[in-house]
Structure formats: structure tokens, C-alpha cells
Amino acid sequence: MTSSHKIVIINEASLGELNPTEIKGTLLTSDKTLKQFASSKKVAVHGHLWLLDLMVEQQQLTGKQANAYLKRLKSDINPKLGLSDRLCQPFRARWLN
């Protein structure tokens, strides 16, 4: 199955120019400001946990791989994401059981 996706790169400079009627998909970001802005414009938005969970569900990653990636994401890649243990625990429990 093939599908086409429009990829839109959004940064802080272009945030104010975002036209929600042009976005016919889901915004993937873990940037808190961008998530809040997109939500306020009724744009579907998801972050790292959602994406990892989807990849496990679709068997693109094992639960163990997703857990290892999340651990690395929190400690090395971007510790400023604010992914608390309380927030991550339900995902980890699902992935590792």
C-alpha cells in the first residue's frame, strides 16, 4: 500500500503563520508550545509516547525496544521533554507485558 503525505516543517519563526485549515493530518511534536498552539487551532497533535505506542501496536518496534528508546530519549536525546515517570509508566507497563 502506498500513500502520500505532505510534510510540513514548522519552527518558531513560522508558528504564527500556521493555517490550521491547511493541515489535513496529524502534527507530531513533543514541543509543549507547539502542541498547545496546535490544539488551540483544533489540529490533531501527538508526541513521542503516542508514536512509540503506535509503533509497538503495529509491531514496528518491540515493547523492549520502545522502552529502551524512551529511556534514551529522556536521559540523552532530550531531557527537557518533561516526560515524567508517572506519565510514562502506563506505556511502559503495556509495552513490557
C-alpha contacts under 8 A as a table, 3 or more apart, distances in Angstrom:
res1	aa1	res2	aa2	distance
10	I	13	A	7.98
10	I	14	S	5.95
10	I	15	L	6.41
11	N	14	S	5.46
11	N	15	L	6.07
12	E	15	L	5.11
12	E	16	G	7.93
13	A	16	G	7.21
14	S	17	E	5.23
14	S	18	L	6.62
15	L	18	L	5.44
15	L	34	L	7.59
19	N	22	E	5.61
19	N	23	I	7.22
20	P	23	I	5.31
20	P	38	A	7.77
20	P	41	K	6.09
20	P	42	K	7.32
20	P	43	V	6.25
21	T	24	K	7.25
23	I	26	T	7.63
23	I	43	V	7.19
25	G	43	V	7.87
25	G	44	A	6.94
26	T	43	V	6.94
26	T	44	A	4.85
26	T	45	V	5.43
26	T	46	H	7.21
27	L	38	A	7.86
27	L	43	V	7.21
27	L	44	A	6.11
27	L	45	V	4.57
27	L	46	H	6.35
28	L	45	V	5.84
28	L	46	H	5.10
28	L	47	G	5.47
28	L	48	H	7.80
29	T	34	L	7.38
29	T	35	K	6.81
29	T	45	V	7.20
29	T	46	H	6.28
29	T	47	G	4.92
29	T	48	H	7.20
30	S	34	L	7.96
30	S	35	K	7.01
30	S	46	H	7.44
30	S	47	G	4.72
30	S	48	H	6.28
30	S	81	L	6.79
31	D	34	L	5.40
31	D	35	K	6.07
31	D	81	L	7.41
32	K	35	K	5.08
32	K	36	Q	6.17
33	T	36	Q	5.24
33	T	37	F	6.15
34	L	37	F	5.04
34	L	38	A	5.95
35	K	38	A	5.19
35	K	39	S	6.02
35	K	45	V	6.36
35	K	46	H	7.76
36	Q	39	S	5.14
36	Q	40	S	6.12
37	F	40	S	5.10
37	F	41	K	6.41
38	A	41	K	5.08
38	A	42	K	6.33
38	A	43	V	5.11
38	A	44	A	7.25
38	A	45	V	6.76
39	S	42	K	4.95
39	S	43	V	5.48
39	S	44	A	6.73
39	S	45	V	6.78
40	S	43	V	7.55
46	H	50	W	6.03
46	H	51	L	7.36
47	G	50	W	5.57
47	G	51	L	6.35
48	H	51	L	5.13
48	H	52	L	6.06
49	L	52	L	5.18
49	L	53	D	5.98
49	L	70	L	7.99
49	L	88	C	7.56
49	L	91	F	7.48
50	W	53	D	5.09
50	W	54	L	6.12
51	L	54	L	5.10
51	L	55	M	6.19
52	L	55	M	5.07
52	L	56	V	6.27
52	L	61	L	7.90
52	L	66	A	6.00
53	D	56	V	5.18
53	D	57	E	6.11
53	D	66	A	7.76
53	D	91	F	7.05
53	D	95	W	7.81
54	L	57	E	4.94
54	L	58	Q	6.08
55	M	58	Q	5.13
55	M	59	Q	5.98
55	M	60	Q	4.91
55	M	61	L	5.58
56	V	59	Q	4.87
56	V	60	Q	5.85
56	V	61	L	4.90
56	V	62	T	5.65
56	V	63	G	5.96
56	V	66	A	7.06
56	V	95	W	7.21
57	E	60	Q	7.69
58	Q	61	L	7.82
59	Q	62	T	6.40
61	L	64	K	8.00
61	L	65	Q	5.93
61	L	66	A	6.22
62	T	65	Q	5.12
62	T	66	A	6.28
62	T	95	W	7.59
63	G	66	A	5.09
63	G	67	N	6.07
63	G	92	R	7.70
63	G	94	R	7.90
63	G	95	W	4.11
63	G	96	L	5.42
64	K	67	N	5.13
64	K	68	A	6.18
64	K	95	W	6.88
64	K	96	L	6.27
65	Q	68	A	5.09
65	Q	69	Y	6.11
66	A	69	Y	5.08
66	A	70	L	6.08
66	A	95	W	7.45
67	N	70	L	5.09
67	N	71	K	6.15
67	N	92	R	6.18
67	N	95	W	7.23
67	N	96	L	7.84
68	A	71	K	5.10
68	A	72	R	6.24
69	Y	72	R	5.09
69	Y	73	L	5.91
70	L	73	L	4.89
70	L	74	K	6.12
71	K	74	K	5.33
71	K	75	S	6.22
72	R	75	S	5.18
72	R	76	D	5.36
72	R	77	I	6.36
73	L	76	D	5.73
73	L	77	I	4.66
73	L	78	N	5.68
73	L	79	P	6.94
74	K	77	I	6.54
74	K	78	N	5.78
74	K	79	P	4.68
74	K	80	K	7.72
74	K	81	L	7.10
74	K	83	L	6.93
75	S	78	N	6.76
75	S	79	P	5.23
76	D	79	P	6.33
78	N	81	L	5.93
79	P	82	G	7.00
83	L	87	L	6.36
83	L	88	C	6.62
84	S	87	L	5.16
84	S	88	C	6.24
85	D	88	C	5.04
85	D	89	Q	5.75
86	R	89	Q	5.46
86	R	90	P	7.80
87	L	90	P	6.97
88	C	91	F	5.47
88	C	92	R	6.25
89	Q	92	R	5.06
89	Q	93	A	6.01
90	P	93	A	5.11
90	P	94	R	6.22
91	F	94	R	5.18
91	F	95	W	6.10
92	R	95	W	5.04
92	R	96	L	5.96
93	A	96	L	5.42
93	A	97	N	6.12
94	R	97	N	5.55
